[in-house]
């Protein structure tokens, strides 16, 4: 039987250069995310990296029976991605697989360590478990709470450098938080290990073992899926709600806006969740420019109004504010949110605020947002009717990350970070639908004027009754 010294690890794995890069990152970083596109060899790398870690822990720390875990969202995924493969990938002399307990146990001469293959349908069942290393395949299929919990299980007596490794494609319910941490390097304020996170981008082209037909299959996909799965584009993925979004088309560097452009402020209110406010400018052709952003938690209504005013320049002429209709709701004898905002505006400016209640027709609202996002050809160049200044970070990050609601087919999933999108929708719904003809817009505006005039006549009659 061969011993560990007689077989080089590289002879077992035959890692690609990109997999070797991820393997080297293990030495420096604690939290490694590998992948970002299909075909990069993520699952293979996770399996063999755990093998290496078990052997390393035995060699360096003399730790026997060390347990590491390889997790998927469910057991069918484990079976397809891993269990069906280890039986012919892992050499017979290395250890044995126990199908009843889903464990691969190394032979005593290699330390007797265990790779536990587990699912993540209910992470609370691992409350008392400990792992020297944790690997998660397709991390974006999980909420952030799963990652936070697994971090608490990442410990082993006598081993200091425990590891968390993961592989994933763009998309899924965890797309936004995974991207935020590993790609954008934005952490919770209490994060103590910021410098220990590393992302290694891997694409199908990095895997020389793939058959050419695999590339043809990926290249034949619709553009959105092709960009996500072949190119590893984190702005486009399966299940994406706004497939029209293109960072190169919809984002723009800030510039000085003409003073005669109309401007509005739009608000989606939250306290424990972020309040999202945007300053929108409308050019003479009807295109919209989101040029300033407020995205903050724990703001009262009055604090939000005060902050918006502080961020608004004196020379800016804002036509009106439009806000989340929920703030008009009253609770008992308390003032409604719109009343508090209007009062604070008056206290600071001495003027009355024109505050419009947002239209909460979500389905039609999203359709209008799509029309503004939809690229069109102008002078042989793709353009869009909405542009976002690159300083509006949260709108740019969260809008393309939203996915379809699994039940309401035409709505987006409100479990996602939709605050910026809702705020944008309230503002856009006050403008004409760009899909309408000029004649249709005139007719709608005429009906609005007639309705307003009729309402004024009714009010006049009541006053003079």
C-alpha positions in Angstrom: 0.0 0.0 0.0 1.5 3.4 -1.0 2.2 5.8 1.8 1.6 9.6 1.9 5.2 10.3 1.1 5.2 8.2 -2.0 2.3 10.0 -3.7 2.4 13.7 -4.5 -0.9 15.5 -4.0 -0.6 17.0 -7.5 -0.4 13.5 -9.0 -3.8 12.8 -7.4 -5.6 16.0 -8.4 -4.1 17.2 -11.7 -5.4 20.7 -10.8 -5.8 23.3 -13.5 -3.8 26.5 -13.1 -6.9 28.3 -11.8 -7.5 25.5 -9.3 -3.9 25.7 -8.2 -4.4 29.4 -7.7 -7.3 28.7 -5.4 -5.2 26.0 -3.7 -2.4 28.5 -3.0 -5.0 31.0 -1.6 -5.8 28.6 1.1 -2.4 29.3 2.7 -3.1 33.0 3.1 -6.9 33.3 3.4 -9.5 31.8 5.6 -12.7 32.3 3.5 -12.1 31.4 -0.2 -14.8 31.6 -2.8 -13.9 29.8 -6.1 -15.8 29.9 -9.3 -18.3 32.4 -10.8 -19.1 30.5 -14.0 -20.0 27.0 -15.1 -17.3 24.5 -16.0 -14.5 25.9 -13.8 -14.2 22.7 -11.8 -15.6 24.0 -8.6 -17.0 20.8 -7.1 -13.9 18.9 -8.0 -11.7 21.5 -6.3 -13.8 21.5 -3.2 -13.6 17.7 -2.8 -9.9 17.5 -3.2 -9.1 20.6 -1.2 -10.9 18.9 1.8 -8.7 15.8 1.2 -5.6 18.0 1.3 -6.8 19.8 4.5 -7.4 16.6 6.3 -4.0 15.3 5.4 -2.4 18.6 6.3 -4.0 18.8 9.7 -2.8 15.3 10.5 0.7 16.1 9.3 1.1 19.5 11.0 -0.9 19.1 14.2 -0.9 15.3 14.6 -4.7 15.7 14.9 -6.5 12.4 14.5 -10.1 11.9 13.5 -10.4 15.5 12.3 -13.9 16.1 10.8 -14.4 18.4 7.8 -17.7 19.0 6.1 -18.8 19.3 2.5 -22.3 20.8 2.2 -24.9 21.1 -0.5 -28.4 22.5 -0.4 -29.9 19.0 -0.3 -28.9 15.3 -0.6 -29.9 14.9 -4.2 -27.4 17.7 -5.0 -24.8 15.9 -2.9 -25.4 12.7 -4.7 -25.2 14.2 -8.2 -22.2 16.6 -7.6 -20.1 14.5 -5.2 -21.1 11.1 -3.9 -21.4 9.6 -7.3 -17.9 10.8 -8.1 -15.8 10.1 -5.0 -16.3 6.3 -5.5 -14.0 6.4 -8.6 -12.1 9.6 -7.8 -10.8 8.8 -4.4 -8.2 5.9 -4.5 -9.1 2.8 -2.6 -5.9 3.0 -0.4 -6.9 6.4 0.9 -10.0 5.4 2.9 -13.6 4.1 2.8 -17.0 5.7 2.1 -19.9 4.8 4.4 -23.1 5.3 2.4 -25.3 5.0 5.5 -23.7 8.0 7.2 -22.5 9.8 4.1 -18.9 9.9 5.5 -15.6 9.3 3.8 -13.1 8.1 6.5 -9.4 8.1 5.9 -7.4 5.1 6.9 -5.5 5.3 10.3 -2.1 5.8 8.6 -3.5 9.0 7.1 -5.0 10.2 10.4 -8.4 8.7 10.4 -10.0 12.0 9.4 -13.6 12.3 8.1 -15.2 14.2 5.2 -18.8 14.5 6.2 -21.2 15.0 3.3 -24.2 17.0 4.6 -27.2 19.0 3.4 -28.3 22.5 4.4 -32.1 22.1 4.6 -32.0 22.9 8.3 -28.7 24.1 9.6 -29.9 24.0 13.2 -29.3 20.3 13.3 -25.6 21.0 13.3 -25.9 23.1 16.6 -23.4 20.8 18.4 -21.2 19.9 15.5 -17.6 21.1 15.0 -15.6 21.1 11.7 -12.0 22.0 11.1 -12.9 23.0 7.6 -16.3 23.6 5.9 -16.9 23.6 2.1 -20.2 24.7 0.6 -21.0 23.8 -3.0 -23.2 26.5 -4.7 -23.1 29.0 -1.9 -25.6 31.4 -3.6 -28.3 28.8 -3.1 -28.3 29.7 0.6 -29.3 32.8 2.6 -26.6 34.7 4.5 -28.0 33.3 7.8 -26.7 29.8 6.7 -23.2 31.2 6.2 -23.3 33.1 9.6 -24.4 29.9 11.4 -21.7 27.7 9.7 -19.1 30.1 10.9 -20.0 29.3 14.5 -19.4 25.5 13.7 -15.9 26.3 12.2 -13.6 25.2 15.1 -11.5 22.2 16.1 -9.4 21.6 19.2 -5.7 22.1 18.6 -6.2 23.5 15.0 -5.8 27.3 14.6 -6.2 27.8 10.9 -9.6 26.4 10.2 -11.0 27.1 6.7 -14.2 28.0 4.9 -14.2 27.3 1.2 -17.0 27.5 -1.3 -17.8 27.3 -5.0 -20.7 28.9 -6.8 -22.2 30.4 -9.9 -24.0 33.7 -10.1 -27.7 33.7 -9.2 -29.9 32.2 -6.6 -31.3 33.6 -3.4 -27.9 34.3 -2.0 -26.5 36.0 -5.0 -26.6 39.5 -3.5 -25.0 38.8 -0.1 -22.3 36.6 -1.6 -21.4 39.2 -4.2 -21.4 41.9 -1.6 -18.9 40.1 0.7 -16.5 38.4 -1.7 -16.6 40.6 -4.9 -17.5 44.1 -3.5 -15.7 43.7 -0.2 -18.5 45.3 1.7 -18.8 43.8 5.2 -21.0 44.3 8.3 -19.4 46.9 10.6 -18.6 44.3 13.2 -16.7 42.0 10.8 -13.3 41.2 12.4 -11.8 39.1 9.5 -12.2 41.3 6.5 -8.7 40.7 5.3 -9.2 36.9 5.2 -11.8 36.8 2.4 -10.6 36.0 -1.1 -12.5 35.4 -4.4 -10.9 33.4 -7.3 -12.7 33.8 -10.5 -12.9 30.7 -12.7 -14.5 30.2 -16.0 -15.1 27.3 -18.4 -12.2 28.4 -20.5 -9.9 27.9 -17.4 -10.7 24.2 -17.5 -8.7 22.3 -20.2 -10.4 19.0 -19.5 -13.8 20.2 -20.9 -15.0 18.9 -24.2 -15.4 21.5 -26.9 -19.1 20.6 -27.2 -19.6 21.9 -23.7 -18.5 25.4 -24.8 -20.8 25.2 -27.8 -23.7 24.4 -25.4 -22.9 27.4 -23.2 -22.4 29.7 -26.2 -25.8 28.7 -27.5 -27.7 29.8 -24.4 -29.8 33.0 -24.4 -27.6 36.1 -23.8 -28.5 36.5 -20.1 -27.6 32.9 -19.2 -24.6 32.9 -21.5 -23.2 35.9 -19.7 -23.8 34.3 -16.3 -22.7 30.8 -17.0 -20.0 31.2 -19.6 -18.6 34.6 -18.7 -19.3 34.6 -15.0 -21.1 38.0 -15.2 -22.5 38.7 -11.7 -24.9 41.2 -13.1 -26.8 38.6 -15.1 -28.1 35.2 -13.9 -30.8 32.6 -14.0 -34.1 33.8 -12.4 -33.0 37.5 -12.7 -36.0 39.8 -12.8 -34.6 42.7 -14.7 -32.7 40.9 -17.5 -32.7 44.3 -19.4 -30.0 45.6 -17.0 -26.6 46.2 -18.5 -24.0 48.0 -16.4 -22.2 49.4 -19.5 -25.5 50.9 -20.7 -27.4 51.9 -17.5 -24.6 53.4 -15.5 -22.8 56.7 -16.2 -20.2 58.9 -14.6 -21.6 61.9 -12.8 -21.9 65.2 -14.8 -23.3 68.6 -14.1 -27.0 68.4 -14.8 -28.7 71.3 -16.7 -30.7 73.5 -14.3 -33.8 73.4 -16.4 -34.2 69.6 -16.1 -37.1 68.6 -13.9 -36.1 66.9 -10.7 -38.0 64.8 -8.2 -37.1 62.9 -5.0 -38.4 59.4 -4.5 -38.5 57.4 -1.2 -39.1 53.9 0.0 -39.2 54.0 3.8 -37.7 51.6 6.2 -36.3 51.6 9.7 -34.8 48.3 10.6 -34.4 47.8 6.8 -32.9 50.7 4.7 -34.8 53.8 3.7 -33.9 54.3 0.0 -34.2 57.8 -1.4 -33.2 58.9 -4.9 -32.8 62.2 -6.7 -34.1 61.8 -10.2 -33.6 64.3 -13.1 -35.7 64.2 -16.2 -34.3 65.5 -19.5 -36.5 67.2 -22.2 -36.8 63.8 -24.0 -38.2 62.1 -20.9 -35.1 60.1 -20.0 -34.4 59.7 -16.3 -31.1 60.1 -14.5 -30.7 58.8 -10.9 -28.0 61.1 -9.7 -27.9 60.9 -5.9 -28.7 58.2 -3.3 -29.5 57.9 0.4 -29.6 54.4 1.7 -29.6 54.1 5.4 -31.3 52.2 8.3 -32.8 53.5 11.6 -34.0 56.8 10.3 -37.2 58.2 11.7 -39.6 60.0 9.4 -38.3 63.4 10.6 -34.7 62.3 10.5 -35.2 61.1 6.9 -36.7 64.4 5.8 -33.9 66.3 7.5 -31.2 64.2 5.9 -32.8 64.5 2.4 -32.9 68.3 2.8 -29.3 68.4 4.0 -28.2 66.4 0.9 -30.2 68.6 -1.5 -28.3 71.6 -2.8 -29.8 75.0 -2.3 -29.8 75.7 -6.1 -31.8 72.5 -6.9 -35.4 73.0 -7.7 -37.3 69.9 -6.7 -40.7 69.6 -8.3 -42.1 67.1 -5.8 -41.3 64.2 -3.6 -43.0 60.8 -4.1 -43.0 58.2 -1.3 -43.9 54.7 -0.2 -47.8 54.7 0.2 -47.4 52.8 3.5 -46.2 56.0 5.3 -49.7 57.5 4.9 -51.1 54.8 7.3 -52.0 56.1 10.8 -51.6 54.0 14.0 -54.2 55.2 16.5 -53.7 58.9 17.3 -50.2 59.1 16.0 -49.3 61.3 13.1 -48.8 59.4 9.8 -45.4 59.3 8.3 -46.3 61.7 5.5 -47.5 64.3 8.0 -44.2 64.1 10.0 -42.2 64.5 6.8 -44.2 67.4 5.6 -44.0 69.1 9.1 -40.2 68.7 9.2 -39.9 70.1 5.7 -42.0 73.1 6.8 -39.9 73.5 10.0 -36.7 73.7 8.0 -37.7 75.5 4.9 -40.9 77.5 5.9 -42.5 76.1 2.8 -45.1 73.5 2.1 -43.9 70.2 0.6 -45.5 68.7 -2.4 -45.5 65.0 -1.3 -47.1 62.5 -3.6 -48.4 59.1 -2.5 -46.6 56.5 -4.6 -48.5 54.2 -6.9 -48.2 50.7 -5.4 -49.5 48.8 -8.5 -46.4 46.5 -8.4 -47.0 44.5 -11.6 -47.7 47.4 -13.8 -45.0 49.4 -12.0 -42.4 46.9 -12.8 -43.5 46.8 -16.5 -43.0 50.5 -16.7 -39.5 50.2 -15.1 -38.7 47.5 -17.7 -39.7 50.0 -20.5 -37.2 52.5 -19.1 -34.5 49.9 -18.7 -35.0 48.3 -22.1 -32.1 49.1 -24.4 -32.7 50.7 -27.8 -30.6 51.5 -30.8 -29.7 55.2 -31.3 -27.1 56.3 -33.8 -25.8 52.6 -34.0 -25.3 52.6 -30.2 -27.3 50.9 -27.5 -29.0 53.4 -25.1 -31.6 53.3 -22.4 -34.1 55.8 -21.0 -32.7 55.5 -17.5 -29.1 56.2 -16.4 -27.7 55.8 -13.0 -24.8 57.8 -11.7 -22.0 55.4 -10.6 -22.2 56.9 -7.1 -25.6 55.3 -6.5 -23.9 52.1 -5.3 -26.9 50.3 -3.7 -29.2 50.8 -6.7 -26.5 49.5 -9.1 -25.8 46.5 -6.9 -29.3 45.5 -5.8 -31.5 46.1 -8.9 -29.8 43.4 -11.1 -29.7 41.0 -8.2 -33.5 40.8 -7.8 -35.2 37.5 -8.8 -38.7 36.4 -9.6 -41.2 35.6 -6.9 -41.6 31.8 -6.8 -45.4 32.2 -6.3 -46.5 35.5 -8.0 -45.0 34.8 -11.4 -45.0 38.5 -12.6 -43.7 40.0 -9.4 -40.2 40.0 -8.0 -39.3 38.2 -4.8 -39.6 40.6 -1.9 -37.3 38.5 0.2 -34.5 40.1 -1.9 -33.1 43.6 -1.3 -35.8 45.5 -3.2 -35.7 48.9 -1.3 -33.9 50.8 -4.1 -36.0 49.2 -6.8 -39.3 50.1 -5.0 -38.1 53.7 -4.6 -37.2 53.9 -8.2 -40.6 52.4 -9.2 -42.5 55.1 -7.2 -40.6 57.8 -9.1 -40.9 56.3 -12.5 -44.6 55.6 -12.0 -45.2 59.4 -11.9 -43.8 59.7 -15.4 -45.3 58.6 -18.7 -44.7 55.0 -19.9 -42.2 55.3 -22.7 -44.0 52.4 -24.5 -47.0 54.7 -25.0 -47.3 56.8 -28.1 -47.4 60.6 -27.9 -51.1 60.6 -28.6 -51.8 58.1 -25.9 -49.8 60.2 -23.4 -51.8 63.3 -24.4 -55.0 61.4 -23.9 -54.0 60.2 -20.5 -52.9 63.7 -19.4 -56.2 65.2 -20.7 -58.2 62.7 -18.7 -56.1 63.5 -15.6 -56.8 67.2 -16.1 -60.5 66.6 -16.6 -60.7 64.4 -13.4 -58.9 67.1 -11.4 -61.2 69.8 -12.8 -64.2 67.7 -11.9 -62.9 67.2 -8.4 -62.3 70.9 -8.0 -65.9 71.6 -9.1 -67.2 69.1 -6.6 -65.2 70.8 -3.8 -66.5 74.2 -4.9 -70.1 73.0 -4.7 -69.6 71.6 -1.2 -67.9 74.8 0.0 -70.8 76.9 -1.2 -73.6 74.6 -0.1 
